[in-house]
Amino acid sequence: MTLTQTDHTDLGTLIGYALQPTQRPGRSPEYRRLLGRYRSEPDFRTATDSVLHGLGTRVLSDGDFGLVLGVEPESPFAFRVTDMPNAGTRTGRLLAGLLLVGVAAYAYPTPAELDDDRVRRVPDAEFEQWMRSLCERLQVTDPAGETIPEEGLDQAWRVYHEMPSTLVGDRGRGSGRLSPKCTLYWVRNILGWLVEQGMARTDSTDGTWILTERFRIQVKDMASEPAYTYLAALARGEHTPQRLTNVSRSDEHTTGEQ
């Protein structure tokens, strides 16, 4: 089959949807139509995959959530820690990277849980304390000279551990707000960024965040990364039932992250 100009237009439009993480087929008839073509027409699928390959990306999932893309490090669409909010300083970069991997390890500490599509909830204050407990365990083992697989991770847990959990500003525009000099600020900063990326949404309960299917798929793709495997190993055996909910993900396909 030779693709027509209309086919190429559809192909480009589909990729455009895939590169916008908050787009959902359930909210867009056009996206739903193009996703149907990708699923059912082999030639259209092959052509789409070829263009994505040239962009340094690949399809991780074509489920009802839409096309979820994995990105190679050399791709122009590759994620950089500096792309995250308030990550312009060394401290910001270390904390952003640590907490992003930390959320993944908190929600999915075992391979089996990466295959479990139940909704994961992240209460931000509980997660902040959970991260602090991991740092305290690392502090205990630190004198033994245990090797941590990534230098950035080794530096980041120390920065996190030295910060207070909460600190409220007392002057200027920051008066009455959480200060960037406390870890709960950074926890909420990263969870808010995940919302912007279509990988989380806020719960009706104040301070609780719900991870989406897109986040699970992305974590599954990076499950071999040293920082994740190290933190996940620390996390095993520390879960509570509160993090899992037998709720259908169908709402994710029709409602947006706020």
N, C-alpha and C positions, 0 to 999 in steps of 0.2 A: 504493500500500500504506500502510495506517495502522498505525503501530507500536503494539504492545501494551505493557502494563505490564512484561511479561517482557522485551520488546525493549529498553525503556528501562533496565531493570536490567542487562541484558547490556552495553548501551552504556556505562553508568557503570562497570561492572566492568572493561571493556576499557580505558577511559581510566585507571582506577586502576592497572592493570598497566603501562600505557605511562609513567606518571609515576614508576614505581619502576625506576630504571635497571638494577638488577641482576636483574630478573625476566626469565626466558627461556621462550618457548613449549616448548622442548625439555624443560624441567623441570616444566611445569605443564600437565596435560591441559586444564584449564579455559581457560587463556590460549590454548592451541593451538586450542581449539574456537571461541573468540571471534574470534581472528585469522582463522580460516577464514571466519566470517560476514562480517567486514570485507572480505575479498578477493572473496567470491563473491556477496554480496547488495548490489546497488546502493543500495537504499533505506536499508539499515542503514549502509552506508558514508557516504552523504550526511548522514544524521542525526549520525553520529559526527563527521564533519568540521565540521558546523555548530556543534556544542557546543565542539569544540576551537578553532574560530575565535573564539567568544565568550570563550574563556579566553586568547586571544592566542597560540595555538599552532597548529601545522600538522604534518601527517605528512610526514616526509622520506623514509621508507622503511617498507614493510610486508613486508619479507623475513623469512627464517627466524629472524632475530635478534629479531623482534618489531616493534612500532611504535616507530620512532625519531622523536622530535618535535623540530621547530625552534620556538624561542620568540621572540616579538617583544619589543623592549625594554620596552614598557609592560605586558607581561603580569605577573600576580602570580607567575608561575613563572620570571620572567627571572633569568638568572644574573648575579650581582654578584661582582666580585673579592673583596669583603669576606666572601663566603660561604665562601671557601677557608680552610683551616686556617692559623693563625698569620699571617693577613693583616690584623690589627687595627691595625698601625702603618703609617706611610707607606712605610718600607723594605720591609715585608712585602708591601704591596699592589703596589709597583713590581716586586719580584722575582717575585711570583706571576703577575702579568700577563705579564711578559717571558718567563718560562719556559713558560707555557702556550702562548703563540704560538710560542716557540722549538721546542717538541716538534713542533708541527704543521709548521713549516718544515723541521725535520730529517727528518721522515718523508715529507713530501710537498712537495718544493720546486717541482714542476712540475704543470701541469694533467693531463698524461698519467698521472702517478703517483697522482693523486687518483682516477683511473678503474681503477687496478690494485689488485685486492683481495688481493694477496699479503700475508702477515703481515709487519708491521714490528716489529723488535726494537730496544729502546733500552737499551744498556749505560749505566748511569747515570754512571760515571766518564768514559767516552768522550764522552757527551753534554755533560757539564760542561766538558770541554776544548774541545769543538766550539763551545759558546756563548762560551767565553773567546776563542777565535780570532776569532769574529765581532766581539766587543767590541774586540779589538786592531785589527781592520781599521777599525772606526768611529773609534777613537782616531787612527789615521793620517790619515783623511780629515777629521776634525773641524776642524783649522785652516783648511781650505779653505772652511768655512762651508756645507757641503752640508746641504740641508734634509732633516730627517727628518719623515715625515708626521704623527707624533703626538708631542705634547710628553711624554706619559708614557713613550713608548719612548726618547726622547732622554735623559730622566732615568734610566730604568731601566738602560740599558747602562752608564752611568757608575757607578751603585751596584754593579752586578755586577762590573765591572772592578776596582773598588777593594777588593773582598773577597778574602781568600785562598781557594784551592780547598778546603782542608781545615783544620780547627782543632778539636782535641779538648779538651773541658772537663777541668779539673784539680781541680775542687772541687765539693762538694755532690752533689746528685742528678745533675748533668750530668757528673760525673767519668767519663772514659773514653768519652764519647759525642760525636758530632759536635755542634759548637756552632752555634747559629743565626747566628753571625757568620762562617760560611763558606758558599760557594756550593753545595758538594755536599749540605749539609743541605737547602737549598732545593730542589735538584733532586729529591732523594728525597721531600721533602714534597709536591711537586706530582705526581710520579708515583704516590705513594700515594693522593692525592686522586682521580686518574683511575681507580684501581682501585675506589674507593668509588662512583664514578659509572658503573661498568660500561664504562669506555672503555679499560681496560688490565687486565692481570693479571700476576702475578709469574711469571717463568720458573723452572724448576728450577735454572738457573744463578744463583748468587748475584750480585746487582747488575744483573741484566738484566730488563727489563720488556717485555711484549708488548702492543702496541696492538690493540684490537679493532675489528671492523667498525663499531661505533657511533661510535668516534672518527673513523674515516675519513669517515663520512657527515656528522658534525658539522663537520669541517674543510672538506669540500666546500661546505657551506652558507655558511661564513663566508670563502670564498676571496677575496672582493672587499674584505675589510677591509684598510685601509692598512697596519697593523702587520704583518699576515701577508704581504701581497704584498711589502713591503719586505724582511723577513727572508728570505723565500723567494728573492727575487732575489739576495741575498747568498749564499745556500746553494747555488745551482745550480752543478753541476760538482764538488761536494765529497763526493758520496756514495761509499760503498764497498759491494760486494756483501753484506757482513755484515748490512746492514740489511734485506735482502729474503730471504724464505724461501718456497719453493714448497710450502707446507703448507696443507692444506684447513682452512677455517674451521669445519668441521662441529662440531669440539669446542666451539666457542663457544656453540653452540645447546643443548648438553646438559650443559656443565659450568659452574660458577660461577666468578667471580673470587674468589680467596681473599684 
